[in-house]
Amino acid sequence: MTLVLTELSKFGVAMAADSAVTFPGGRVYIGAQKLLPVYKLNAGIAVWGQGEIGNEDADIWLQKFIDNKTENNMSLWNFAELLADGLNKAFSGVIKERMGVHVAGFDKKQGIFGPVFYHIHNGHYHLEYSNGSIKQISDEPHGNPPIREFRAHEDCAPKLYSDNDSHLTRNGDFSVFAILKDKIEPIIKEVSLLTGLKFPYPLDLARRGEYLRFWVDTIVSVYRLSNKRIRILPQPATAGDASIGGPVTVLTISESGIESFYTK
């Protein structure tokens, strides 16, 4: 399972991802690099969904694509389109599960240079929950179609963000995260008003990256202490859990370029 988060704000781009991959048949690997920097473009990509691309681990396939296909003079949008084409060629047929790649960084369009988010996927959905139930709502125009080819989508074009404006995208197994975040953030604001506690603090790009890591790490801990950690097949304890898990990777990008990239 996977949880990847990408946030655009006035500070720039912050991304975070866990490192657990559950393969068909129950094999679980802790230590996958789901979030990768694209240094030539001062950008980042994060993969969610299937753990394999073209009979190769997804992170290895993506790193090879970055190394072999990225050119210094290409726009981030051109990179996203090229990556979508590469994914379609790698699968060369029916894609069995929903899968996608976050592509984020800075790009220029209509005279505006700012944070951007391009989403490559083969169909996905969002969650709506009310009255004690969760519903999966397809984002496709005709409901919930069969898995289709990969396409690059310009979810967030370049713009200048204000103090109270940001855009967060979450993918993978994000239902627990979505519910907890919606419930806990208002409580944090109330605590702040009552006690003067500032969280996260200070207000800068590095702290936004750490805030996303806090959330992924929180969900990792919730899953580790829940029935979600049950493995599909018996494995050694070192194999990890069949859930969101493992160390969390963070990538932050400012207008000047990649500011940080680390796993802990």
C-alpha positions in Angstrom: 0.0 0.0 0.0 1.0 3.6 -0.4 0.5 7.1 0.8 2.0 9.9 -1.2 1.4 13.6 -0.5 2.2 16.7 -2.6 1.5 20.3 -1.4 1.8 23.5 -3.4 1.9 26.8 -1.4 3.6 30.2 -1.4 6.7 28.5 0.0 7.0 26.2 -3.0 6.5 22.4 -3.3 6.6 19.8 -0.5 6.3 16.1 -1.1 6.3 13.0 1.2 5.9 9.3 0.7 6.2 6.1 2.7 8.4 3.2 1.6 6.3 0.0 1.8 5.4 -2.0 -1.3 3.1 -5.0 -1.3 3.6 -7.1 -4.5 1.0 -9.5 -6.0 1.1 -12.7 -4.0 1.8 -11.0 -0.7 5.5 -10.1 -0.8 6.2 -6.9 1.1 9.3 -4.8 0.7 10.2 -2.0 3.0 12.6 0.6 1.6 11.1 1.4 -1.9 12.0 4.9 -3.1 8.5 6.0 -4.1 9.6 9.7 -4.1 12.5 10.7 -6.4 14.1 14.0 -7.3 14.6 15.1 -10.9 17.6 17.3 -10.5 17.9 18.5 -14.1 14.4 20.0 -13.8 14.4 20.9 -10.1 11.4 18.7 -9.7 10.1 15.6 -8.0 8.0 12.6 -8.8 6.1 10.2 -6.5 4.5 7.0 -7.6 1.4 5.4 -6.2 -0.4 2.1 -7.1 1.4 -0.8 -8.5 4.9 -1.6 -7.3 6.2 -2.9 -10.6 6.5 -1.3 -14.0 7.5 -3.5 -17.0 8.6 -6.4 -14.8 10.8 -4.1 -12.8 10.5 -2.5 -9.4 8.7 0.8 -9.9 11.4 3.0 -8.2 14.1 1.4 -10.3 12.2 1.8 -13.6 11.5 5.5 -12.7 15.1 6.2 -11.8 16.3 4.8 -15.1 13.7 6.9 -16.9 14.9 10.0 -15.1 18.5 9.2 -15.9 17.9 8.4 -19.6 15.1 10.6 -20.7 15.4 13.9 -18.9 16.9 16.8 -20.8 18.0 20.2 -19.3 16.0 22.3 -21.7 12.6 20.5 -21.4 9.7 21.9 -19.6 8.2 20.0 -16.7 5.0 19.5 -18.7 7.0 18.0 -21.5 8.6 15.6 -19.0 5.2 14.6 -17.7 3.9 13.8 -21.2 7.0 11.9 -22.0 6.7 9.9 -18.8 3.0 9.1 -19.5 4.1 7.8 -22.9 6.9 5.7 -21.4 4.5 4.1 -18.9 2.0 3.1 -21.6 4.9 1.5 -23.6 6.1 -0.3 -20.5 2.8 -1.9 -19.7 1.9 -2.4 -23.4 -1.6 -3.7 -22.7 -4.3 -3.7 -20.0 -3.2 -2.2 -16.7 -4.7 -4.2 -14.0 -4.8 -1.6 -11.2 -5.1 2.1 -10.8 -1.7 3.7 -10.7 -0.3 7.2 -11.0 2.7 9.5 -10.6 2.8 12.9 -9.0 5.1 15.3 -11.0 5.7 18.6 -9.2 8.1 21.5 -9.3 8.1 24.9 -11.0 7.1 25.8 -14.5 6.2 28.8 -16.5 2.9 29.4 -18.4 1.3 32.6 -19.6 4.0 34.7 -18.0 3.7 33.2 -14.6 6.5 31.2 -13.0 5.2 29.2 -10.0 4.6 25.8 -8.4 2.9 23.3 -10.5 1.4 19.8 -10.1 1.0 17.5 -13.0 -0.7 14.1 -12.4 -0.1 11.1 -14.6 -2.7 8.3 -13.9 -4.9 5.7 -15.6 -8.1 6.8 -13.8 -8.6 7.6 -10.1 -11.2 8.7 -7.6 -11.7 10.8 -4.5 -13.5 10.0 -1.2 -16.6 11.5 0.3 -17.6 10.5 3.8 -20.7 11.4 5.8 -23.1 9.8 8.2 -20.5 7.2 9.2 -19.8 5.9 5.7 -17.1 6.4 3.1 -17.8 6.4 -0.7 -15.4 6.2 -3.5 -16.4 8.8 -6.2 -14.8 8.5 -9.6 -13.1 11.5 -11.0 -13.8 10.3 -14.6 -16.5 12.1 -16.6 -18.6 8.9 -17.2 -18.5 7.3 -13.8 -16.1 4.5 -13.1 -14.7 3.2 -16.4 -12.3 0.3 -16.9 -8.6 1.0 -16.3 -7.4 3.0 -19.3 -4.1 4.2 -20.6 -1.9 6.7 -18.7 -2.5 10.4 -19.4 -0.8 13.5 -18.1 -3.2 16.0 -16.4 -2.4 19.6 -15.5 -4.1 19.6 -12.1 -2.4 22.8 -10.9 -1.0 25.3 -13.5 1.6 27.8 -12.4 0.1 30.5 -10.0 1.2 32.8 -7.2 -0.1 31.5 -3.9 -1.3 33.8 -1.1 -0.7 33.3 2.6 -3.8 31.2 3.2 -3.9 29.4 -0.1 -2.4 26.0 -0.8 -3.2 22.8 -2.7 -2.7 19.3 -1.3 -3.0 16.1 -3.3 -3.0 12.7 -1.7 -3.0 9.3 -3.4 -2.7 5.6 -2.6 -4.5 4.2 0.4 -5.5 7.7 1.8 -8.9 7.2 3.4 -7.6 7.0 7.0 -5.3 10.0 6.4 -8.2 12.0 4.9 -10.5 11.4 7.8 -7.8 12.0 10.5 -6.6 15.2 8.9 -10.1 16.7 8.6 -10.8 15.8 12.3 -7.5 16.7 13.9 -6.5 20.0 12.2 -9.5 21.9 13.7 -8.5 20.5 17.1 -4.9 21.7 16.6 -6.2 25.2 15.7 -8.4 25.2 18.9 -5.4 24.2 21.0 -3.4 27.0 19.4 -6.0 29.6 20.3 -6.1 28.3 23.9 -2.4 27.8 24.6 -0.5 29.8 22.1 1.0 26.7 20.6 2.2 27.2 17.1 2.2 24.0 15.0 3.8 23.6 12.5 6.4 26.3 13.3 8.2 28.2 11.8 6.3 28.9 8.6 8.7 28.0 5.9 9.2 25.3 3.2 11.4 23.0 5.3 8.6 22.9 8.0 6.0 22.2 5.4 8.0 19.2 4.3 8.3 18.0 7.9 4.6 18.5 8.4 3.8 16.2 5.5 6.3 13.7 7.0 4.5 14.0 10.3 1.2 13.0 8.6 2.7 10.0 6.7 4.5 8.9 9.8 1.3 9.2 11.8 -0.6 6.9 9.4 2.4 4.5 9.4 2.0 4.2 13.2 -1.7 3.9 13.0 -1.5 1.0 10.5 1.4 -0.6 12.5 -0.8 -0.8 15.6 -4.0 -2.0 13.7 -5.3 -5.0 11.9 -4.0 -3.4 8.6 -0.6 -4.7 9.5 -1.6 -8.4 8.9 0.5 -9.9 6.1 -1.1 -11.7 3.3 1.4 -14.5 3.4 3.7 -15.7 6.4 7.0 -13.8 6.2 10.0 -13.1 8.4 9.5 -10.1 10.7 12.1 -8.2 8.7 9.9 -8.3 5.6 7.7 -5.5 7.0 4.0 -5.1 7.1 1.5 -5.3 4.3 0.4 -1.7 4.8 1.6 1.9 4.6 4.9 1.6 6.4 8.7 2.1 6.6 10.8 5.2 6.7 9.3 8.4 5.1 10.9 10.3 2.3 10.6 14.1 2.0 11.4 16.4 -1.0 11.1 20.2 -0.9 11.5 22.6 -3.9 11.6 26.3 -3.9 11.8 28.8 -6.8 15.6 28.5 -6.6 15.5 24.7 -7.0 15.5 21.5 -4.8 16.1 22.5 -1.2 16.0 19.1 0.5 15.7 15.4 -0.2 15.9 12.9 2.7 14.5 9.8 4.3 13.9 9.2 7.9 
